[in-house]
């Protein structure tokens, strides 16, 4: 789906946190970020306003200006931490989880609790940067999406 308003953030769609704690990430986000190509993605805490989490992969994060996140945390860089175990670093928290070829991620109750998410929530998938996209849980963008008269695909 395009921007909800001129100059606004681009919205890929919404994803439901299912009973089995899986989330299907929107197809367009998966394609744009090649998110499923490495079999693992990094999640990191979203902004205070939008909440939720951001999604990226090693191939995007490592060579970027934020690559120091991985070089300063070699266990995270090499996927040596436990899957879904958050590491605090410079004001945000980071973990890695597996992603299926079709773009499904399996969360855990620990991840939900850590990110203040619940089963049944719809997360708004937002283009954040060329490094990551956001799965937002709260804030003005979600309120605007709820009032949007066009169709926002649900995954």
SEPATI-729004 format. One line per field, with one value per atom (N, C-alpha, C): residue number from 0; residue in one letter; atom name; x, y, z. Coordinates in steps of 0.2 Angstrom, whole numbers. Example, Ala and Ser with C-alpha at 12.3 -4.5 7.8 and 13.67 -1.06 7.14 Angstrom:
num = c(0 / 0 / 0 / 1 / 1 / 1) $
residu = c(A / A / A / S / S / S) $
atome = c(N / CA / C / N / CA / C) $
u = c(66 / 62 / 66 / 64 / 68 / 64) $
v = c(-28 / -22 / -16 / -11 / -5 / 0) $
w = c(39 / 39 / 39 / 35 / 36 / 39) $
REM end
This chain:
num = c(0 / 0 / 0 / 1 / 1 / 1 / 2 / 2 / 2 / 3 / 3 / 3 / 4 / 4 / 4 / 5 / 5 / 5 / 6 / 6 / 6 / 7 / 7 / 7 / 8 / 8 / 8 / 9 / 9 / 9 / 10 / 10 / 10 / 11 / 11 / 11 / 12 / 12 / 12 / 13 / 13 / 13 / 14 / 14 / 14 / 15 / 15 / 15 / 16 / 16 / 16 / 17 / 17 / 17 / 18 / 18 / 18 / 19 / 19 / 19 / 20 / 20 / 20 / 21 / 21 / 21 / 22 / 22 / 22 / 23 / 23 / 23 / 24 / 24 / 24 / 25 / 25 / 25 / 26 / 26 / 26 / 27 / 27 / 27 / 28 / 28 / 28 / 29 / 29 / 29 / 30 / 30 / 30 / 31 / 31 / 31 / 32 / 32 / 32 / 33 / 33 / 33 / 34 / 34 / 34 / 35 / 35 / 35 / 36 / 36 / 36 / 37 / 37 / 37 / 38 / 38 / 38 / 39 / 39 / 39 / 40 / 40 / 40 / 41 / 41 / 41 / 42 / 42 / 42 / 43 / 43 / 43 / 44 / 44 / 44 / 45 / 45 / 45 / 46 / 46 / 46 / 47 / 47 / 47 / 48 / 48 / 48 / 49 / 49 / 49 / 50 / 50 / 50 / 51 / 51 / 51 / 52 / 52 / 52 / 53 / 53 / 53 / 54 / 54 / 54 / 55 / 55 / 55 / 56 / 56 / 56 / 57 / 57 / 57 / 58 / 58 / 58 / 59 / 59 / 59 / 60 / 60 / 60 / 61 / 61 / 61 / 62 / 62 / 62 / 63 / 63 / 63 / 64 / 64 / 64 / 65 / 65 / 65 / 66 / 66 / 66 / 67 / 67 / 67 / 68 / 68 / 68 / 69 / 69 / 69 / 70 / 70 / 70 / 71 / 71 / 71 / 72 / 72 / 72 / 73 / 73 / 73 / 74 / 74 / 74 / 75 / 75 / 75 / 76 / 76 / 76 / 77 / 77 / 77 / 78 / 78 / 78 / 79 / 79 / 79 / 80 / 80 / 80 / 81 / 81 / 81 / 82 / 82 / 82 / 83 / 83 / 83 / 84 / 84 / 84 / 85 / 85 / 85 / 86 / 86 / 86 / 87 / 87 / 87 / 88 / 88 / 88 / 89 / 89 / 89 / 90 / 90 / 90 / 91 / 91 / 91 / 92 / 92 / 92 / 93 / 93 / 93 / 94 / 94 / 94 / 95 / 95 / 95 / 96 / 96 / 96 / 97 / 97 / 97 / 98 / 98 / 98 / 99 / 99 / 99 / 100 / 100 / 100 / 101 / 101 / 101 / 102 / 102 / 102 / 103 / 103 / 103 / 104 / 104 / 104 / 105 / 105 / 105 / 106 / 106 / 106 / 107 / 107 / 107 / 108 / 108 / 108 / 109 / 109 / 109 / 110 / 110 / 110 / 111 / 111 / 111 / 112 / 112 / 112 / 113 / 113 / 113 / 114 / 114 / 114 / 115 / 115 / 115 / 116 / 116 / 116 / 117 / 117 / 117 / 118 / 118 / 118 / 119 / 119 / 119 / 120 / 120 / 120 / 121 / 121 / 121 / 122 / 122 / 122 / 123 / 123 / 123 / 124 / 124 / 124 / 125 / 125 / 125 / 126 / 126 / 126 / 127 / 127 / 127 / 128 / 128 / 128 / 129 / 129 / 129 / 130 / 130 / 130 / 131 / 131 / 131 / 132 / 132 / 132 / 133 / 133 / 133 / 134 / 134 / 134 / 135 / 135 / 135 / 136 / 136 / 136 / 137 / 137 / 137 / 138 / 138 / 138 / 139 / 139 / 139 / 140 / 140 / 140 / 141 / 141 / 141 / 142 / 142 / 142 / 143 / 143 / 143 / 144 / 144 / 144 / 145 / 145 / 145 / 146 / 146 / 146 / 147 / 147 / 147 / 148 / 148 / 148 / 149 / 149 / 149 / 150 / 150 / 150 / 151 / 151 / 151 / 152 / 152 / 152 / 153 / 153 / 153 / 154 / 154 / 154) $
residu = c(X / X / X / X / X / X / X / X / X / X / X / X / X / X / X / X / X / X / X / X / X / X / X / X / X / X / X / X / X / X / X / X / X / X / X / X / X / X / X / X / X / X / X / X / X / X / X / X / X / X / X / X / X / X / X / X / X / X / X / X / X / X / X / X / X / X / X / X / X / X / X / X / X / X / X / X / X / X / X / X / X / X / X / X / X / X / X / X / X / X / X / X / X / X / X / X / X / X / X / X / X / X / X / X / X / X / X / X / X / X / X / X / X / X / X / X / X / X / X / X / X / X / X / X / X / X / X / X / X / X / X / X / X / X / X / X / X / X / X / X / X / X / X / X / X / X / X / X / X / X / X / X / X / X / X / X / X / X / X / X / X / X / X / X / X / X / X / X / X / X / X / X / X / X / X / X / X / X / X / X / X / X / X / X / X / X / X / X / X / X / X / X / X / X / X / X / X / X / X / X / X / X / X / X / X / X / X / X / X / X / X / X / X / X / X / X / X / X / X / X / X / X / X / X / X / X / X / X / X / X / X / X / X / X / X / X / X / X / X / X / X / X / X / X / X / X / X / X / X / X / X / X / X / X / X / X / X / X / X / X / X / X / X / X / X / X / X / X / X / X / X / X / X / X / X / X / X / X / X / X / X / X / X / X / X / X / X / X / X / X / X / X / X / X / X / X / X / X / X / X / X / X / X / X / X / X / X / X / X / X / X / X / X / X / X / X / X / X / X / X / X / X / X / X / X / X / X / X / X / X / X / X / X / X / X / X / X / X / X / X / X / X / X / X / X / X / X / X / X / X / X / X / X / X / X / X / X / X / X / X / X / X / X / X / X / X / X / X / X / X / X / X / X / X / X / X / X / X / X / X / X / X / X / X / X / X / X / X / X / X / X / X / X / X / X / X / X / X / X / X / X / X / X / X / X / X / X / X / X / X / X / X / X / X / X / X / X / X / X / X / X / X / X / X / X / X / X / X / X / X / X / X / X / X / X / X / X / X / X / X / X / X / X / X / X / X / X / X / X / X / X / X / X / X / X / X / X / X / X / X / X / X / X / X / X) $
atome = c(N / CA / C / N / CA / C / N / CA / C / N / CA / C / N / CA / C / N / CA / C / N / CA / C / N / CA / C / N / CA / C / N / CA / C / N / CA / C / N / CA / C / N / CA / C / N / CA / C / N / CA / C / N / CA / C / N / CA / C / N / CA / C / N / CA / C / N / CA / C / N / CA / C / N / CA / C / N / CA / C / N / CA / C / N / CA / C / N / CA / C / N / CA / C / N / CA / C / N / CA / C / N / CA / C / N / CA / C / N / CA / C / N / CA / C / N / CA / C / N / CA / C / N / CA / C / N / CA / C / N / CA / C / N / CA / C / N / CA / C / N / CA / C / N / CA / C / N / CA / C / N / CA / C / N / CA / C / N / CA / C / N / CA / C / N / CA / C / N / CA / C / N / CA / C / N / CA / C / N / CA / C / N / CA / C / N / CA / C / N / CA / C / N / CA / C / N / CA / C / N / CA / C / N / CA / C / N / CA / C / N / CA / C / N / CA / C / N / CA / C / N / CA / C / N / CA / C / N / CA / C / N / CA / C / N / CA / C / N / CA / C / N / CA / C / N / CA / C / N / CA / C / N / CA / C / N / CA / C / N / CA / C / N / CA / C / N / CA / C / N / CA / C / N / CA / C / N / CA / C / N / CA / C / N / CA / C / N / CA / C / N / CA / C / N / CA / C / N / CA / C / N / CA / C / N / CA / C / N / CA / C / N / CA / C / N / CA / C / N / CA / C / N / CA / C / N / CA / C / N / CA / C / N / CA / C / N / CA / C / N / CA / C / N / CA / C / N / CA / C / N / CA / C / N / CA / C / N / CA / C / N / CA / C / N / CA / C / N / CA / C / N / CA / C / N / CA / C / N / CA / C / N / CA / C / N / CA / C / N / CA / C / N / CA / C / N / CA / C / N / CA / C / N / CA / C / N / CA / C / N / CA / C / N / CA / C / N / CA / C / N / CA / C / N / CA / C / N / CA / C / N / CA / C / N / CA / C / N / CA / C / N / CA / C / N / CA / C / N / CA / C / N / CA / C / N / CA / C / N / CA / C / N / CA / C / N / CA / C / N / CA / C / N / CA / C / N / CA / C / N / CA / C / N / CA / C / N / CA / C / N / CA / C / N / CA / C / N / CA / C / N / CA / C / N / CA / C / N / CA / C / N / CA / C / N / CA / C / N / CA / C / N / CA / C / N / CA / C / N / CA / C / N / CA / C / N / CA / C / N / CA / C) $
u = c(4 / 0 / 4 / 2 / 6 / 6 / 9 / 8 / 1 / 0 / -7 / -8 / -3 / -4 / 2 / 2 / 7 / 13 / 19 / 25 / 25 / 20 / 20 / 24 / 25 / 28 / 25 / 28 / 26 / 24 / 18 / 15 / 15 / 18 / 18 / 12 / 9 / 3 / 3 / -2 / -2 / -1 / 2 / 3 / 0 / -3 / -7 / -2 / -2 / 2 / -3 / -2 / -6 / -6 / -11 / -11 / -4 / -1 / 5 / 11 / 10 / 16 / 19 / 16 / 20 / 17 / 21 / 19 / 22 / 17 / 19 / 21 / 27 / 29 / 26 / 24 / 22 / 26 / 23 / 27 / 32 / 29 / 33 / 39 / 38 / 44 / 49 / 47 / 51 / 55 / 52 / 55 / 60 / 58 / 62 / 68 / 68 / 74 / 77 / 75 / 77 / 78 / 73 / 73 / 73 / 71 / 71 / 77 / 81 / 87 / 92 / 93 / 98 / 96 / 89 / 87 / 86 / 89 / 89 / 88 / 85 / 84 / 86 / 88 / 89 / 82 / 80 / 75 / 78 / 76 / 78 / 72 / 72 / 66 / 65 / 59 / 56 / 57 / 54 / 55 / 50 / 51 / 46 / 39 / 38 / 32 / 28 / 32 / 29 / 29 / 34 / 35 / 36 / 34 / 35 / 43 / 44 / 51 / 53 / 60 / 62 / 65 / 65 / 68 / 73 / 79 / 84 / 88 / 93 / 97 / 104 / 108 / 115 / 118 / 116 / 119 / 117 / 112 / 110 / 113 / 113 / 116 / 123 / 127 / 134 / 138 / 136 / 140 / 138 / 132 / 129 / 133 / 131 / 134 / 132 / 127 / 126 / 129 / 134 / 137 / 141 / 142 / 146 / 142 / 135 / 131 / 133 / 135 / 137 / 144 / 149 / 156 / 157 / 153 / 154 / 150 / 146 / 143 / 144 / 150 / 152 / 147 / 145 / 140 / 134 / 131 / 125 / 127 / 133 / 135 / 135 / 138 / 139 / 133 / 128 / 122 / 123 / 128 / 130 / 126 / 121 / 117 / 111 / 107 / 101 / 96 / 93 / 88 / 83 / 81 / 76 / 79 / 85 / 88 / 91 / 88 / 89 / 96 / 100 / 106 / 105 / 106 / 105 / 112 / 111 / 117 / 115 / 118 / 117 / 109 / 105 / 98 / 93 / 95 / 90 / 92 / 88 / 89 / 89 / 93 / 94 / 94 / 91 / 91 / 91 / 91 / 90 / 85 / 82 / 77 / 77 / 75 / 74 / 69 / 69 / 64 / 63 / 57 / 56 / 57 / 57 / 58 / 52 / 46 / 40 / 39 / 44 / 43 / 40 / 39 / 36 / 41 / 40 / 44 / 40 / 44 / 41 / 44 / 39 / 41 / 41 / 43 / 42 / 38 / 36 / 32 / 37 / 43 / 48 / 49 / 49 / 50 / 43 / 37 / 31 / 32 / 33 / 34 / 39 / 45 / 50 / 48 / 44 / 42 / 35 / 32 / 25 / 20 / 20 / 16 / 11 / 6 / 1 / -2 / -4 / -7 / -13 / -14 / -20 / -19 / -13 / -12 / -10 / -12 / -10 / -4 / 1 / 7 / 7 / 9 / 9 / 16 / 17 / 23 / 25 / 30 / 32 / 39 / 40 / 47 / 50 / 56 / 59 / 66 / 70 / 76 / 78 / 84 / 86 / 89 / 89 / 92 / 87 / 81 / 77 / 69 / 65 / 58 / 55 / 50 / 47 / 40 / 39 / 33 / 30 / 27 / 24 / 18 / 18 / 12 / 8 / 10 / 7 / 8 / 5 / 6 / 2 / 4 / 0 / -1 / 4 / 4 / -2 / -2 / -7 / -14 / -14 / -21 / -23 / -19 / -20 / -22 / -19 / -20 / -27 / -29 / -36 / -41 / -40 / -45 / -44 / -39 / -38 / -43 / -46 / -52 / -50 / -43 / -41 / -40 / -38 / -37 / -29 / -28 / -22 / -22 / -17 / -17 / -15 / -19 / -17 / -14 / -8 / -5 / -5) $
v = c(-6 / 0 / 6 / 12 / 18 / 21 / 27 / 32 / 33 / 34 / 36 / 43 / 47 / 54 / 57 / 62 / 65 / 66 / 64 / 65 / 60 / 56 / 52 / 45 / 41 / 35 / 30 / 26 / 21 / 15 / 12 / 6 / 0 / -5 / -12 / -16 / -15 / -19 / -20 / -24 / -26 / -33 / -35 / -42 / -44 / -49 / -51 / -56 / -55 / -59 / -65 / -71 / -77 / -80 / -85 / -89 / -93 / -95 / -99 / -95 / -88 / -83 / -82 / -84 / -83 / -76 / -73 / -67 / -68 / -67 / -67 / -60 / -58 / -52 / -50 / -44 / -42 / -44 / -46 / -48 / -43 / -37 / -31 / -29 / -30 / -28 / -34 / -40 / -46 / -45 / -43 / -42 / -36 / -30 / -24 / -25 / -28 / -29 / -36 / -40 / -47 / -50 / -49 / -51 / -59 / -63 / -70 / -74 / -70 / -73 / -77 / -74 / -77 / -82 / -83 / -88 / -85 / -79 / -76 / -69 / -66 / -58 / -56 / -50 / -46 / -42 / -43 / -38 / -33 / -27 / -23 / -18 / -16 / -12 / -6 / -5 / 1 / 7 / 13 / 19 / 19 / 24 / 25 / 26 / 30 / 32 / 26 / 22 / 17 / 10 / 9 / 3 / -3 / -9 / -15 / -16 / -18 / -19 / -18 / -17 / -16 / -23 / -24 / -30 / -28 / -32 / -31 / -38 / -38 / -44 / -42 / -47 / -46 / -42 / -45 / -42 / -34 / -32 / -25 / -21 / -24 / -21 / -20 / -26 / -26 / -21 / -20 / -15 / -7 / -6 / 0 / 4 / 11 / 15 / 13 / 8 / 5 / -2 / -4 / -10 / -11 / -6 / -6 / -10 / -10 / -14 / -21 / -24 / -31 / -32 / -27 / -28 / -27 / -23 / -22 / -28 / -32 / -37 / -44 / -46 / -52 / -58 / -59 / -65 / -64 / -58 / -56 / -57 / -54 / -55 / -62 / -66 / -73 / -78 / -75 / -79 / -84 / -82 / -86 / -85 / -80 / -79 / -84 / -85 / -89 / -86 / -89 / -86 / -83 / -76 / -72 / -69 / -70 / -67 / -60 / -55 / -48 / -46 / -42 / -39 / -31 / -28 / -21 / -18 / -12 / -9 / -2 / 3 / 10 / 12 / 10 / 13 / 8 / 3 / -1 / -8 / -13 / -20 / -24 / -29 / -33 / -40 / -44 / -51 / -54 / -60 / -63 / -69 / -70 / -75 / -78 / -84 / -87 / -85 / -85 / -83 / -88 / -90 / -95 / -92 / -96 / -93 / -89 / -91 / -87 / -81 / -80 / -73 / -74 / -80 / -81 / -81 / -77 / -77 / -80 / -84 / -87 / -83 / -80 / -76 / -81 / -79 / -83 / -78 / -81 / -77 / -72 / -74 / -70 / -64 / -65 / -59 / -54 / -58 / -54 / -49 / -53 / -49 / -43 / -45 / -40 / -34 / -35 / -29 / -27 / -29 / -27 / -28 / -34 / -36 / -42 / -43 / -48 / -51 / -58 / -62 / -58 / -58 / -54 / -47 / -44 / -38 / -37 / -32 / -31 / -26 / -28 / -23 / -20 / -14 / -10 / -10 / -13 / -13 / -7 / -3 / 3 / 3 / 7 / 8 / 13 / 11 / 15 / 18 / 14 / 16 / 11 / 12 / 7 / 1 / 1 / -4 / -9 / -6 / -9 / -7 / -11 / -9 / -10 / -7 / -7 / -11 / -14 / -18 / -14 / -9 / -4 / -6 / -5 / -7 / -2 / 4 / 10 / 16 / 21 / 28 / 31 / 37 / 40 / 37 / 34 / 30 / 25 / 21 / 16 / 19 / 24 / 28 / 30 / 33 / 35 / 29 / 24 / 18 / 15 / 16 / 14 / 18 / 24 / 29 / 29 / 26 / 26 / 23 / 26 / 23 / 18 / 18 / 13 / 7 / 2 / -5 / -6 / -8 / -10 / -18 / -21 / -28 / -31 / -36 / -40 / -46 / -48 / -54 / -58) $
w = c(0 / 0 / 0 / -3 / -3 / 3 / 3 / 9 / 11 / 17 / 19 / 18 / 18 / 17 / 13 / 9 / 6 / 10 / 9 / 13 / 19 / 20 / 26 / 25 / 30 / 30 / 25 / 22 / 18 / 22 / 21 / 25 / 20 / 23 / 19 / 20 / 26 / 28 / 36 / 38 / 45 / 46 / 51 / 53 / 59 / 60 / 66 / 70 / 76 / 81 / 82 / 79 / 80 / 86 / 88 / 94 / 95 / 89 / 90 / 90 / 91 / 92 / 85 / 79 / 73 / 70 / 66 / 62 / 55 / 51 / 43 / 42 / 40 / 38 / 31 / 29 / 23 / 17 / 12 / 6 / 3 / 3 / 0 / 4 / 11 / 15 / 14 / 14 / 13 / 7 / 1 / -5 / -5 / -2 / -2 / 2 / 7 / 12 / 11 / 6 / 6 / 12 / 16 / 24 / 25 / 21 / 22 / 19 / 15 / 12 / 16 / 22 / 26 / 31 / 32 / 37 / 44 / 45 / 52 / 51 / 55 / 56 / 62 / 63 / 69 / 71 / 77 / 79 / 84 / 84 / 89 / 91 / 97 / 100 / 96 / 95 / 91 / 95 / 92 / 96 / 102 / 106 / 112 / 109 / 104 / 101 / 98 / 93 / 89 / 93 / 97 / 100 / 95 / 97 / 93 / 92 / 86 / 84 / 77 / 76 / 69 / 67 / 60 / 57 / 52 / 53 / 48 / 47 / 43 / 42 / 42 / 43 / 44 / 38 / 32 / 26 / 25 / 28 / 28 / 34 / 39 / 45 / 46 / 44 / 45 / 41 / 35 / 31 / 32 / 36 / 36 / 42 / 42 / 47 / 54 / 55 / 61 / 62 / 58 / 58 / 65 / 69 / 75 / 80 / 79 / 84 / 84 / 78 / 77 / 79 / 77 / 79 / 86 / 89 / 97 / 101 / 97 / 100 / 96 / 96 / 92 / 93 / 99 / 100 / 96 / 96 / 92 / 84 / 82 / 75 / 73 / 77 / 75 / 77 / 79 / 81 / 87 / 91 / 97 / 103 / 103 / 109 / 108 / 113 / 112 / 108 / 103 / 99 / 103 / 102 / 105 / 112 / 113 / 119 / 118 / 121 / 119 / 123 / 119 / 122 / 122 / 127 / 128 / 125 / 121 / 118 / 116 / 119 / 117 / 117 / 122 / 122 / 119 / 115 / 112 / 114 / 112 / 114 / 107 / 106 / 100 / 101 / 97 / 97 / 90 / 89 / 82 / 83 / 77 / 77 / 70 / 69 / 63 / 59 / 52 / 48 / 42 / 41 / 36 / 29 / 24 / 17 / 15 / 18 / 16 / 20 / 25 / 29 / 36 / 38 / 45 / 50 / 55 / 61 / 67 / 71 / 77 / 83 / 86 / 92 / 98 / 104 / 110 / 115 / 120 / 125 / 129 / 129 / 132 / 127 / 121 / 116 / 117 / 117 / 118 / 124 / 130 / 136 / 136 / 133 / 133 / 129 / 123 / 119 / 120 / 126 / 128 / 122 / 119 / 114 / 117 / 113 / 115 / 109 / 110 / 105 / 103 / 96 / 93 / 91 / 93 / 91 / 84 / 80 / 73 / 74 / 70 / 70 / 63 / 63 / 56 / 54 / 48 / 45 / 41 / 43 / 41 / 38 / 32 / 30 / 34 / 37 / 42 / 39 / 35 / 32 / 27 / 24 / 20 / 23 / 30 / 34 / 37 / 39 / 43 / 42 / 43 / 43 / 50 / 52 / 59 / 59 / 64 / 65 / 71 / 70 / 75 / 79 / 85 / 89 / 92 / 93 / 96 / 92 / 94 / 92 / 86 / 84 / 79 / 72 / 70 / 64 / 64 / 69 / 70 / 71 / 74 / 75 / 68 / 64 / 57 / 53 / 53 / 49 / 51 / 57 / 59 / 56 / 55 / 51 / 44 / 41 / 34 / 30 / 25 / 21 / 16 / 14 / 9 / 13 / 9 / 11 / 13 / 19 / 22 / 22 / 18 / 18 / 25 / 27 / 33 / 32 / 35 / 34 / 40) $
REM end
